[in-house]
Amino acid sequence: MEQTLAQAKQWAQEWLGKEKQQYVGGKWVSGSVEQAWNIIDPSNQQVLCSMALASEQLVEETAQIANACHQSGVWQETSRTERANILRQIAQLIRENTEKLAVLETLPNGKLIGESLADDIPTCADIFDYYAGWTDKYYGETSPVDKDYLNFTSQEPVGACALIAPWNFPLYQAALKLAPALAMGNTVILKPSEFTPLTAIYLFELIDAHLDLPAGVLNLLVADGKASNHLTLSDHIHKVSFTGSTPVGRKIIQNSGASNLKATTLELGGKSPCIFFADTPDLDKAIDRAFTVMFSHKGEKCSEPTRFLIQESIYDQVVEKLIAKAEAIQCGNPFDEASQQGPQCNQAQFDKIMQYIEIGKQEAELVAGGYRDTTGDNAEGLYIRPTIFSRVSPTTRIAQEEIFGPVLCCIAFETEQEAIEIANATPYGLAAGVYTSDVKRAHRMANKIDAGMFFINRYGCYGLSSPFGGFRQSGWGKEMAIHSLSSYTKTKCIWVYHGDD
């Protein structure tokens, strides 16, 4: 594996030197924004490569191409078996290029190479395989109507879909959108983050070289926020799937209303609580799991438990153990096996996190981290020490607002009802977890906490057959499982009369 990874890193350096283009209508085209966009390595802030981004005009042209392809019916009418075969071939291409894709995932994002290799990229292949199996299993139904009628429904593709993926899980989030959209017969435009487009570009290169898809089914645009905004306004787009911040999600809803009322799926922010009761089974194991979920991927995850709600009788004990874990973390180059936390993805996010840390210093007690890590070779990188605030009031900004970084708020509570009230007292409702030996209490908490996902005695459980998504300002709709398929289809109701009159 080490030799293969070394070879992949060497290959990546050569690949980065080649021109990066957009993929539109089955062809590679140059971007239309004159000033080149630099893709940065956050571990040293050096330029990895440059590329011309897509302009609003190119975005609109691509939307028209994707819509025309949909209207032609060429992909919708492709047999379900063939669509499944294509998705499986994409999965195989990912598996055959795991090391290369992992390197391209880590370079602009800063996540540990181990996180890319062991989790992110292999799961992408699994996603395409999973939805390949759904192509002929999601269909309409007959309805029990009066005897003179036959009534049935059919599931049809929504149309041309804009799939907007974030920078924290670049290829994984892209796969979660591409696979179900293609499985259901839609045409797609993938818009990866301009900060982390490398894995998407290379995957499209692989698909273009090895598969024979109809031109216009699969399109790739790397664009900035302004051009991407036009993608959500275009009347040639019928569906937007977006993963990212809540403010941008609101804008997409506004754009849908201002254009053709396109369907939207929004996977947005979170401020998820993890609740520790005094009767937590195996407290050390629970702390270890929750800490790992919180600080892996440098805290740049929407569903991470950024609020630890700890019962007062064990509060000091838990915080003491958390501090020890935070202080032991080694920040460093994500390709170094000794590193346990990589750099934040980009300068803007780094600055945002540091601003929240300064706010936190005024609102609570800083007990770990709280500063930029410049030790050793980290001086030029965007590294932030794992940061813990203690005795945080539930109403403070750091306890209410999504920081999206390695910053944990520890909040004390006395009673079960108090924990429920604190857990629900944010605008978000993505995930929540509880550690307790009381089964009845666990179920009471699950029923009363307003979150789309709830974990009992192990925070952070995910599977492709289980829906992912939240309530309130954490988003609209679900990803994964059968629930994704409903968001990429529309239900048509058909009546047949066979009476005598």
C-alpha distance (Angstrom), angle and dihedral (degrees) to the residues before:
residue distance angle dihedral
M1 . . .
E2 3.81 . .
Q3 3.79 91.4 .
T4 3.81 91.1 46.9
L5 3.79 91.3 49.3
A6 3.79 91.1 48.2
Q7 3.78 89.3 51.7
A8 3.81 90.4 48.9
K9 3.81 90.8 52.5
Q10 3.79 90.9 50.8
W11 3.80 90.7 47.5
A12 3.81 90.1 49.7
Q13 3.80 92.3 56.7
E14 3.81 89.6 55.1
W15 3.80 93.1 44.1
L16 3.80 92.7 50.1
G17 3.80 88.7 59.5
K18 3.80 92.2 62.9
E19 3.80 123.9 88.8
K20 3.79 114.1 -88.4
Q21 3.79 114.8 -141.6
Q22 3.79 143.3 176.9
Y23 3.81 121.7 -103.0
V24 3.79 111.8 -134.5
G25 3.79 129.1 162.7
G26 3.78 93.5 -11.9
K27 3.81 94.3 -51.3
W28 3.79 136.6 96.4
V29 3.79 110.7 -120.5
S30 3.78 132.9 177.8
G31 3.77 119.0 -107.0
S32 3.77 116.9 -100.7
V33 3.80 101.7 -138.2
E34 3.79 107.8 98.1
Q35 3.80 99.2 -149.4
A36 3.81 109.1 75.0
W37 3.79 119.2 -122.2
N38 3.80 116.3 -133.6
I39 3.79 119.9 -138.9
I40 3.80 107.2 -149.9
D41 3.80 135.1 -149.8
P42 3.84 102.8 -134.6
S43 3.80 92.4 -157.5
N44 3.81 90.9 70.9
Q45 3.84 104.2 -0.4
Q46 3.79 91.1 -119.3
V47 3.81 120.9 145.7
L48 3.79 111.9 -100.5
C49 3.78 94.5 -173.1
S50 3.79 141.6 -38.5
M51 3.78 131.8 -125.6
A52 3.78 141.0 175.3
L53 3.79 111.2 -107.3
A54 3.78 125.6 -137.9
S55 3.80 117.3 -94.3
E56 3.79 125.3 -139.2
Q57 3.81 88.1 -101.2
L58 3.81 92.2 55.4
V59 3.80 89.5 45.9
E60 3.80 90.8 54.9
E61 3.80 92.5 45.2
T62 3.79 90.1 51.8
A63 3.80 91.5 48.7
Q64 3.80 89.0 53.4
I65 3.80 91.4 49.5
A66 3.81 93.0 49.2
N67 3.81 90.9 47.7
A68 3.81 93.3 47.4
C69 3.80 89.4 50.5
H70 3.79 89.9 51.3
Q71 3.80 92.5 47.8
S72 3.81 90.1 51.9
G73 3.79 89.2 61.3
V74 3.79 92.3 -138.9
W75 3.81 94.5 133.4
Q76 3.80 99.3 31.7
E77 3.80 89.1 53.3
T78 3.80 93.2 47.7
S79 3.78 105.3 109.3
R80 3.76 117.4 -97.2
T81 3.78 89.4 -122.7
E82 3.79 91.2 56.3
R83 3.80 92.4 46.7
A84 3.81 88.6 51.6
N85 3.80 91.0 49.5
I86 3.79 90.9 52.3
L87 3.80 92.4 50.2
R88 3.80 90.0 50.2
Q89 3.79 90.4 50.0
I90 3.80 89.6 53.0
A91 3.80 88.5 51.5
Q92 3.79 90.0 51.9
L93 3.82 92.2 49.1
I94 3.80 88.7 54.3
R95 3.81 92.3 49.6
E96 3.80 92.4 48.3
N97 3.80 90.1 52.3
T98 3.80 100.7 37.1
E99 3.81 96.5 127.2
K100 3.81 93.9 47.0
L101 3.79 92.4 47.9
A102 3.81 91.5 45.9
V103 3.79 91.2 54.0
L104 3.82 91.3 48.2
E105 3.81 89.9 47.8
T106 3.80 93.9 51.6
L107 3.81 100.1 41.2
P108 3.85 98.9 68.9
N109 3.81 97.1 25.1
G110 3.81 102.3 46.7
K111 3.81 96.6 -139.0
L112 3.80 115.9 141.5
I113 3.78 114.6 -83.9
G114 3.80 87.4 -127.8
E115 3.82 89.9 59.1
S116 3.80 90.6 51.9
L117 3.79 94.7 43.5
A118 3.78 100.9 43.1
D119 3.79 101.5 34.9
D120 3.79 121.9 6.8
I121 3.81 103.9 47.7
P122 3.83 99.3 37.1
T123 3.80 89.3 49.4
C124 3.81 89.6 54.3
A125 3.79 89.5 60.5
D126 3.81 90.4 47.6
I127 3.81 90.0 53.0
F128 3.80 93.1 57.7
D129 3.80 91.2 46.2
Y130 3.80 91.2 48.3
Y131 3.80 94.7 53.0
A132 3.80 92.0 42.0
G133 3.78 84.6 67.0
W134 3.80 91.7 55.0
T135 3.82 99.5 55.9
D136 3.82 93.3 94.0
K137 3.79 99.1 28.6
Y138 3.80 103.1 64.7
Y139 3.77 110.5 74.9
G140 3.78 145.7 128.3
E141 3.78 132.1 -75.7
T142 3.78 142.0 -141.7
S143 3.78 119.9 -109.9
P144 3.84 127.4 -141.5
V145 3.82 101.0 -115.8
D146 3.84 133.3 151.4
K147 3.80 116.8 -52.6
D148 3.80 95.8 -107.2
Y149 3.79 91.3 61.7
L150 3.75 141.8 62.3
N151 3.77 114.5 -153.0
F152 3.78 124.7 -175.3
T153 3.77 139.6 155.4
S154 3.77 133.6 -135.8
Q155 3.79 129.6 -158.1
E156 3.80 112.8 -132.1
P157 3.81 130.1 -177.9
V158 3.79 114.9 -96.5
G159 3.81 92.8 -130.7
A160 3.78 131.9 -122.5
C161 3.81 108.5 12.5
A162 3.80 128.2 -159.4
L163 3.80 108.7 -149.9
I164 3.80 112.5 -165.6
A165 3.80 113.2 -169.2
P166 3.83 126.8 -168.1
W167 3.80 130.9 -126.4
N168 3.82 98.5 -116.6
F169 3.84 97.0 70.0
P170 3.80 100.4 13.3
L171 3.80 104.7 173.9
Y172 3.80 97.0 24.1
Q173 3.80 93.2 56.7
A174 3.80 90.7 43.2
A175 3.81 90.6 53.3
L176 3.82 91.6 49.3
K177 3.81 87.8 60.0
L178 3.81 102.5 33.8
A179 3.80 98.4 50.1
P180 3.83 100.5 54.0
A181 3.81 92.7 37.7
L182 3.81 92.1 53.8
A183 3.79 93.0 40.4
M184 3.81 90.4 58.8
G185 3.81 93.6 49.3
N186 3.79 101.8 -101.3
T187 3.78 127.1 141.7
V188 3.79 113.7 -126.3
I189 3.78 145.5 -155.2
L190 3.79 112.6 -160.9
K191 3.80 114.3 -154.8
P192 3.81 108.6 -172.1
S193 3.78 120.6 -170.8
E194 3.78 111.4 -81.3
F195 3.82 86.5 -131.3
T196 3.83 93.9 60.4
P197 3.82 111.4 21.2
L198 3.82 98.4 129.5
T199 3.80 100.5 97.0
A200 3.81 92.0 46.3
I201 3.80 91.6 50.4
Y202 3.79 92.8 49.4
L203 3.81 93.4 45.4
F204 3.80 89.5 53.0
E205 3.80 89.4 49.0
L206 3.80 88.8 54.2
I207 3.79 92.8 47.4
D208 3.80 92.2 46.9
A209 3.80 91.7 50.3
H210 3.81 98.5 44.9
L211 3.81 109.3 26.5
D212 3.79 133.0 58.9
L213 3.79 104.7 -139.2
P214 3.82 120.5 166.5
A215 3.80 110.1 -97.4
G216 3.80 111.5 -96.5
V217 3.80 97.6 25.4
L218 3.79 93.6 98.3
N219 3.82 121.8 33.3
L220 3.80 133.8 170.4
L221 3.79 126.6 -156.8
V222 3.79 125.3 179.3
A223 3.79 105.5 -164.1
D224 3.78 142.0 149.5
G225 3.79 125.6 -109.3
K226 3.80 95.8 -86.0
A227 3.79 95.1 52.9
S228 3.80 91.1 41.2
N229 3.78 89.1 53.7
H230 3.79 88.5 59.4
L231 3.80 89.1 54.6
T232 3.80 89.0 62.2
L233 3.82 91.1 47.4
S234 3.80 98.8 48.8
D235 3.80 115.7 112.2
H236 3.80 87.9 -145.8
I237 3.81 90.1 68.6
H238 3.81 116.6 80.7
K239 3.79 101.3 -179.6
V240 3.82 136.8 27.9
S241 3.78 123.3 -162.8
F242 3.78 110.9 -171.6
T243 3.78 133.6 179.3
G244 3.79 115.5 -172.0
S245 3.77 144.1 69.7
T246 3.79 125.8 -4.7
P247 3.85 94.1 -123.0
V248 3.80 91.0 56.6
G249 3.80 89.6 45.5
R250 3.81 89.4 56.8
K251 3.80 89.7 51.3
I252 3.80 91.2 52.3
I253 3.81 90.1 52.9
Q254 3.81 89.3 51.3
N255 3.80 90.9 48.7
S256 3.79 91.3 50.5
G257 3.79 90.2 54.2
A258 3.80 91.7 45.6
S259 3.81 92.2 52.5
N260 3.81 130.3 29.2
L261 3.82 99.6 -35.4
K262 3.80 90.3 -105.0
A263 3.78 117.7 -167.3
T264 3.81 115.6 -100.6
T265 3.77 137.0 -159.1
L266 3.79 113.5 -169.5
E267 3.80 125.7 -169.9
L268 3.79 102.3 -176.0
G269 3.78 142.5 161.1
G270 3.76 134.9 -37.2
K271 3.79 145.3 -164.4
S272 3.76 97.1 -168.1
P273 3.82 123.4 -171.1
C274 3.80 126.3 -140.3
I275 3.80 109.4 -163.1
F276 3.82 123.2 -153.6
F277 3.79 117.9 -165.9
A278 3.78 122.6 -165.0
D279 3.81 89.3 -108.7
T280 3.81 93.3 58.1
P281 3.82 107.8 150.0
D282 3.81 110.4 -120.4
L283 3.80 96.3 -3.6
D284 3.80 95.2 -164.2
K285 3.78 91.7 54.4
A286 3.80 91.2 47.1
I287 3.81 92.1 50.6
D288 3.79 91.4 47.9
R289 3.80 92.8 51.5
A290 3.79 95.6 45.2
F291 3.81 92.5 45.8
T292 3.81 91.5 50.1
V293 3.80 93.5 49.8
M294 3.79 91.1 46.4
F295 3.81 98.0 50.5
S296 3.82 103.4 30.2
H297 3.81 115.0 108.2
K298 3.85 84.1 25.2
G299 3.78 90.6 -75.4
E300 3.80 93.1 -67.0
K301 3.82 95.5 133.7
C302 3.78 128.8 109.6
S303 3.81 96.0 -143.8
E304 3.80 98.3 45.8
P305 3.82 116.7 124.9
T306 3.80 99.2 -109.3
R307 3.81 92.5 166.6
F308 3.80 119.6 58.6
L309 3.79 108.9 -164.4
I310 3.80 106.0 -161.1
Q311 3.80 127.0 -173.1
E312 3.78 109.9 -117.0
S313 3.81 96.8 -119.6
I314 3.84 91.3 62.5
Y315 3.80 98.6 26.9
D316 3.81 99.7 105.5
Q317 3.79 92.1 43.2
V318 3.81 93.1 52.4
V319 3.79 95.2 44.9
E320 3.79 91.6 48.9
K321 3.80 90.3 55.2
L322 3.80 91.8 46.3
I323 3.80 91.4 52.4
A324 3.79 91.1 52.5
K325 3.78 91.1 50.9
A326 3.80 93.1 47.9
E327 3.79 93.5 49.2
A328 3.80 90.9 50.6
I329 3.81 94.9 56.0
Q330 3.80 114.7 110.2
C331 3.79 114.2 -145.4
G332 3.77 114.4 -156.5
N333 3.77 151.4 116.9
P334 3.81 107.4 -25.4
F335 3.82 90.8 -133.2
D336 3.82 92.1 56.8
E337 3.81 111.5 97.1
A338 3.81 90.0 -143.7
S339 3.81 92.9 59.0
Q340 3.78 117.4 102.6
Q341 3.80 98.5 178.6
G342 3.78 129.6 29.8
P343 3.81 130.8 -155.1
Q344 3.79 125.0 -72.8
C345 3.79 111.7 -93.2
N346 3.80 102.1 -109.7
Q347 3.78 143.8 -1.2
A348 3.79 95.5 -103.3
Q349 3.80 92.1 54.3
F350 3.80 91.7 44.5
D351 3.81 90.3 53.1
K352 3.80 92.0 47.5
I353 3.80 92.3 52.4
M354 3.79 92.8 47.9
Q355 3.81 90.4 50.2
Y356 3.80 90.5 53.4
I357 3.79 90.3 49.0
E358 3.80 89.2 55.7
I359 3.80 89.5 49.4
G360 3.79 89.5 49.3
K361 3.78 92.2 53.5
Q362 3.80 87.6 62.4
E363 3.80 94.5 44.9
A364 3.81 106.1 41.2
E365 3.79 146.0 4.0
L366 3.81 114.6 -71.6
V367 3.81 107.1 -143.8
A368 3.82 103.1 164.3
G369 3.78 137.5 22.6
G370 3.76 117.4 -20.9
Y371 3.79 97.6 157.2
R372 3.78 144.8 77.7
D373 3.80 114.9 -87.4
T374 3.81 108.9 -130.2
T375 3.79 98.9 159.8
G376 3.80 120.7 135.1
D377 3.79 111.9 -24.1
N378 3.80 92.9 -8.8
A379 3.80 96.5 89.3
E380 3.81 96.0 102.9
G381 3.79 96.3 36.0
L382 3.80 132.0 92.9
Y383 3.81 96.1 -112.6
I384 3.82 123.0 154.4
R385 3.79 122.5 -174.0
P386 3.83 116.0 -120.3
T387 3.78 101.3 -89.1
I388 3.81 128.1 -151.9
F389 3.78 128.2 -173.7
S390 3.81 118.7 -164.4
R391 3.80 132.7 -156.3
V392 3.79 90.1 20.7
S393 3.78 117.0 178.5
P394 3.84 111.5 -128.4
T395 3.81 91.0 -128.5
T396 3.81 98.2 55.7
R397 3.77 121.7 108.8
I398 3.80 94.3 -112.2
A399 3.82 88.5 54.3
Q400 3.80 94.2 46.3
E401 3.81 107.3 36.5
E402 3.80 128.6 66.7
I403 3.82 110.0 -110.6
F404 3.83 97.8 176.2
G405 3.75 97.3 -152.7
P406 3.82 143.7 79.8
V407 3.81 95.0 -56.6
L408 3.82 120.8 122.2
C409 3.81 127.4 -169.6
C410 3.81 117.4 -152.9
I411 3.81 114.0 -157.2
A412 3.80 126.4 -176.0
F413 3.80 124.8 -139.6
E414 3.80 136.5 176.5
T415 3.80 108.4 -160.1
E416 3.77 138.6 33.4
Q417 3.81 91.9 -114.7
E418 3.79 91.1 51.5
A419 3.82 90.2 52.5
I420 3.80 91.0 51.5
E421 3.79 92.1 49.8
I422 3.81 92.9 49.0
A423 3.79 92.2 45.6
N424 3.81 91.8 54.2
A425 3.81 95.9 41.1
T426 3.82 98.2 96.3
P427 3.82 131.3 76.7
Y428 3.81 90.0 -112.2
G429 3.78 133.9 81.8
L430 3.78 109.0 176.4
A431 3.80 106.4 122.4
A432 3.79 142.1 -14.8
G433 3.77 137.5 179.4
V434 3.78 139.8 -163.6
Y435 3.80 134.2 -160.9
T436 3.80 114.5 -157.1
S437 3.82 141.2 128.1
D438 3.81 90.8 -138.0
V439 3.83 107.0 94.4
K440 3.80 93.2 -169.3
R441 3.78 90.7 51.9
A442 3.82 91.0 49.2
H443 3.79 91.1 54.8
R444 3.80 92.6 45.0
M445 3.80 88.9 53.6
A446 3.80 92.1 47.4
N447 3.81 90.2 52.7
K448 3.80 96.2 46.1
I449 3.81 103.5 40.0
D450 3.79 111.8 87.0
A451 3.80 102.4 -135.2
G452 3.77 134.0 122.4
M453 3.81 93.1 -131.7
F454 3.78 127.3 34.2
F455 3.80 125.9 -171.5
I456 3.81 124.3 -161.0
N457 3.83 117.9 -156.9
R458 3.81 93.6 -20.3
Y459 3.78 118.9 58.4
G460 3.80 116.0 -146.3
C461 3.81 113.1 29.3
Y462 3.79 116.5 166.6
G463 3.80 136.9 170.7
L464 3.79 135.6 166.8
S465 3.81 90.7 -118.9
S466 3.82 91.7 55.4
P467 3.83 123.6 76.9
F468 3.80 119.7 -111.4
G469 3.78 120.8 -156.2
G470 3.77 145.3 88.7
F471 3.78 146.6 -125.2
R472 3.79 134.8 -109.3
Q473 3.82 113.1 2.3
S474 3.81 91.2 -3.6
G475 3.77 90.9 80.8
W476 3.78 153.2 -88.8
G477 3.78 124.6 -76.7
K478 3.78 132.5 -6.2
E479 3.77 137.9 -83.0
M480 3.82 127.2 -148.6
A481 3.80 128.5 28.2
I482 3.80 122.1 41.4
H483 3.79 88.8 -42.1
S484 3.81 92.1 77.2
L485 3.79 90.7 56.5
S486 3.79 93.5 59.3
S487 3.79 89.8 55.3
Y488 3.82 92.1 55.3
T489 3.81 95.4 47.9
K490 3.76 138.8 59.8
T491 3.79 123.8 -144.8
K492 3.80 118.0 -126.2
C493 3.81 118.8 -163.8
I494 3.85 115.9 -149.1
W495 3.81 125.4 -167.0
V496 3.81 124.6 -162.6
Y497 3.81 119.5 -170.1
H498 3.80 117.7 -155.0
G499 3.77 101.6 164.1
D500 3.81 126.7 129.2
D501 3.84 101.6 -111.1
